[in-house]
Amino acid sequence: MSRPELSIIIPTYNESKNIETMIVRVHDSLKQHKINEEIIVVDDSSPDGTAELATSLGKQYPVRVYIRTQRVGPGAAILDGIRLAAAPVACVMDGDLSHPPEALPKMFDLIREKRALLVIGSRHIKGGGTSKWIWYRKFFSWGARQLGKLLTPVNDLTSGFFMFDKKILEEAEIDPIGCKVGLELMIKGKHGGQVVEYPIIFSERAAGESKMGWRETRQYIEHLFALSWWKFKRVFLPFLSPSGRGGSA
């Protein structure tokens, strides 16, 4: 098989009810547009047989499965997937069918045509949205966006659906707290401002239990503080140092 053009990274934990439909929809969507992909399932040793099911699907679809022996969260799993990715362009998406695989070809075109280095599947631009979200989830999403406005102009900075040219990883120290690897790339990635938001409709998971909770909320706030400090050091500390002021002690 020829080298893939696009690596799809799907971190999973107990997604046996969704993973087959997910893989089929991803493959069919890309095949229709003649995009050669690989699907990398990074599984945190799910007890429900997610990894085994995904492995069996590898007989029919371009699927690779990487099983992690410890469950330390989707952020670390995503980084493992990025390291394993063979294609020059990588995409991260959830395995619960909340992100529409049908958006992949258009997102890929934006990168292939050099109109973007990082594409965000966005719920918060014209054409995007969420389905059946209850009020407190909408409130949290609004609050999260307000907290991050000083860091990036991206409207959907908490999106877990993003695609990027791997060139943006050059010299970037990606070290997320929690699962927001996309946010790390928005702030630290070598993309030169070539970030495009592509509208998607975010759907509630098709089956299984949501993994969002207070732990993820706390990690997100900690992550914002860490990124704010990183950005402060990059922007202001050089000017505050003796050499930055043009003198020496």
Buried (B, 14 or more C-beta within 10 A) or exposed (E): EEEBBBBBBBBBBBBBBBBBBBBBBBBEBBBEEEBBBBBBBBBBEBEBBBBBBBBEBBEEBBBBBBBBEEEEBBBBBBBBBBEBBEBBBBBBBBBBBBBBBBBBBEBBBBBBEEEBBBBBBBBBBEEBBBEEBEEEBEEBBEEBBEBBEEBBEBBBBBBBBBBBBBEBBEEBEBBBBBBBBBBBBBBBBBBEEBBBBBBBBBBBBEEBEEBEEEEBBEBBBEBBEBBBEBBEEEEEEEEEEEEEEEEEE
